[in-house]
């Protein structure tokens, strides 16, 4: 594992630990849903360097495997995630 891969893994783990049990459940439900609506903000845990992204058109379910939609977490948690991405 390279240093960059290790750093991304640590960042992903840190973000996942920010989620409450309730939020984890909502994130899991969103992964099984039809997809994200147009304009929904999200973070892709596999591409953290992209930062906060916005779904274009309805985002197909196949593309939502490792994401955290803004609507699945509380405002304070979302702020913490965004702050983590800025590091």
N, C-alpha and C positions, 0 to 999 in steps of 0.2 A: 504494500500500500504506500503510495507516495504521500508526501507531506500535504499536498493540496487535497487529496482524497481523504486523508485523516482529518484535516480541518473541516471539510464538508460534512463528514460523518459526525464529528463532534457538534457542529452547528445544528445539524438535523436532530440529533439526540437532545440537544439543549432546547430546541423549539418544541419537540414532542413532550418534554417534561413540563413545559409551561401549561399544557392543557389539563383542565380538570377532567374528572371522570365523565361528567356531563358533556363537556366539549369533545372528548374522545369519541363518545357515542354519536354525537352529531356529525363529526368528521367521517366516521365509519358509515353512517347512513348516507351521507352525501356521495361516498364512493360507490354505493350500490344504487344510487338514484339514476335517473335518466341522463343527467349531465348538469352543466352549469348554465344558467340563463345568460343572455347577452349582457355585458356590462358588469358582471359579478367579479369582484376583486378576489384574488387567490394567491397563495404561495405554493410553488411546486417544490416539494422536498427533494426531488431529484435534480433540480436546477436552481438552487438557491441564489446563485450569482445573478440570475435574471431579476431578483427582487420581487416586488409586488407586481403581479400581472393582472390583466383584465381579459375576461373571456370574450371572445369574438363570436357573434352569433350564438346559437345554442351550442355549447361545447359538448361533444359526444362523450358518453360514458367511458368509452375506451381510453380517453385521454385524461380521465380524472382519477387515476389510480393512486397517486401519492401527493395529493394536494390538500391544502387547508383553505377552504373558502372562508371569506370574511364573515359570511352569515352564519357559520357554524361555531363561531367563538364570541365571547363577550368582548366589548370594546376595549377593556383594559388588557385582555390577553392579546388582542390584535395589535395594540400599541407596543406591547412587549416584543412581539414577533418582529414588527417593523424595526424596532430599535436594535434587535439582535442582528437583523440583516444589514444594518448600517455599520456594524463593527468590522 
